[in-house]
Amino acid sequence: MQQQEIERKILSSFANVTKALGYSDVHGKIIGALLIEGKPLSLQELSKKINYSLAMTSLSLDFLELTGVIKKIKESGDRKLYITIDGDMIDCLRKIVLYKTQRTVEDSLAEFKNLEEAATKLRGEKRRKLVRTIKILEKELLRLKKYLAILSDVEVPRD
């Protein structure tokens, strides 16, 4: 097996991990490529390595930067944009999982507020039952939100 084929399989493995977490192939391939290289890569190098267009790579990098998985850097005297991993592999995956879960919890809590307002327009037993259900689920989501806050402070063990 040749080096390029091995690297391609490694990138596919990272793509599968990120897909299992609900993200796209390109996110996993970016993380994998940066870990394989072990040094910052230019946007052009990274795009070529993962076999995606510059536009798609750049868009995916914006998301990974937002979640704190990568950092974009400029080197003095060089006009190129470079990308590096911000942490180790487990830390990167942890950030992705936390970001997605926290965002989903926040979206659900906002939706519950809307549903509660809609339920108040109903009358009688239906209203009471729906409001009670929403309150129970909201309480559980708030517990999950607290747990995620605690979990986000937990350091990834080193070796």
Stockholm file with secondary structure:
# STOCKHOLM 1.0

chainA/1-159         MQQQEIERKILSSFANVTKALGYSDVHGKIIGALLIEGKPLSLQELSKKINYSLAMTSLSLDFLELTGVIKKIKESGDRKLYITIDGDMIDCLRKIVLYKTQRTVEDSLAEFKNLEEAATKLRGEKRRKLVRTIKILEKELLRLKKYLAILSDVEVPRD
#=GR chainA/1-159 SS CCHHHHHHHHHHHHHHHHHHTTCCHHHHHHHHHHHHHCSCEEHHHHHHHHTCCHHHHHHHHHHHHHTTSEEEEECTTCCSEEEEESSCHHHHHHHHHHHHHHHHHHHHHHHHHHHHHHHTTSCHHHHHHHHHHHHHHHHHHHHHHHHHHHHHTSCCCCC
#=GC SS_cons         CCHHHHHHHHHHHHHHHHHHTTCCHHHHHHHHHHHHHCSCEEHHHHHHHHTCCHHHHHHHHHHHHHTTSEEEEECTTCCSEEEEESSCHHHHHHHHHHHHHHHHHHHHHHHHHHHHHHHTTSCHHHHHHHHHHHHHHHHHHHHHHHHHHHHHTSCCCCC
//
